[in-house]
Amino acid sequence: MLLTAKELAEKFDVHITTIRRAYRMGRIPYERFCKMYLFDLQKVRRAMRLNGLHLEGTEDGLRATDGNSGRRAQPTRPRLGKTGASIAQTPRRK
């Protein structure tokens, strides 16, 4: 029985992003049909058992549970273009 990523996420009670991350990293097997990624539930469970993965639990490294789930700080860059503050500082043309 082939499942979509959304259906597989519902089976394991995880977010669809967790499933996508797992198959992109090669942790779970998939079959591709055109642009769709399909998963055989039996093969996924077998691969998880062989690789020691547990999508249901939080100790598997697939979920960020240690407070690292927030966005990472972005490097500061100079602004491109004029903003409201820089426009107000320039004298007006006559």
C-alpha positions in Angstrom: 0.0 0.0 0.0 1.6 3.2 -1.1 1.0 6.4 0.9 1.8 10.1 0.2 4.0 12.0 2.6 0.9 13.6 4.2 -0.7 10.2 4.8 2.6 8.8 6.2 2.9 11.7 8.5 -0.6 11.1 9.8 0.2 7.4 10.4 3.3 8.3 12.5 1.7 11.3 14.1 4.5 13.7 13.0 4.6 16.8 10.8 4.9 16.4 7.1 8.2 18.3 7.2 9.6 15.5 9.4 8.8 13.0 6.7 10.2 15.1 4.0 13.4 15.7 6.0 13.7 11.9 6.6 13.4 10.9 2.9 15.7 13.7 1.7 18.4 12.5 4.1 17.9 8.9 2.9 16.6 7.7 6.2 13.4 6.2 4.8 12.8 4.6 1.3 10.4 6.1 -1.2 9.2 5.6 -4.7 8.8 8.4 -7.1 6.0 8.7 -9.6 6.3 11.8 -11.7 6.7 14.5 -9.1 5.0 12.6 -6.3 6.9 10.8 -3.6 5.1 7.6 -2.4 6.0 5.5 0.5 5.4 1.8 1.2 4.5 1.6 4.9 6.0 -1.9 5.3 9.3 -0.8 3.7 9.4 2.4 5.8 8.9 0.5 9.0 11.5 -2.1 8.1 14.0 0.6 7.2 13.3 2.4 10.4 13.7 -0.8 12.4 17.0 -1.6 10.7 18.4 2.0 11.0 17.2 2.4 14.6 14.8 5.3 13.8 11.7 6.1 15.7 9.4 8.7 14.1 6.8 8.3 16.8 9.3 9.2 19.6 11.2 12.4 20.1 14.6 10.8 20.8 15.2 10.0 17.1 16.9 13.3 16.1 14.2 14.1 13.5 12.5 16.5 15.8 14.0 19.6 17.3 13.0 19.2 21.0 15.9 20.7 22.8 14.9 24.3 22.2 16.6 24.5 18.7 13.3 24.6 16.8 13.3 28.4 16.5 14.7 30.3 13.5 18.4 30.8 13.3 19.8 34.3 13.6 20.4 35.8 10.3 23.7 37.6 9.6 23.4 41.4 9.5 23.8 42.9 6.1 23.6 46.6 5.0 20.2 47.5 3.7 19.8 47.7 0.0 17.7 50.6 -1.2 16.3 53.4 0.8 14.1 52.9 3.8 11.9 55.4 5.5 14.6 56.5 8.0 17.2 57.1 5.3 14.8 59.0 3.1 13.9 61.4 5.9 17.5 62.3 6.4 18.3 63.3 2.9 17.5 66.9 1.9 14.7 67.5 -0.6 15.5 68.6 -4.1 14.3 72.0 -5.2 
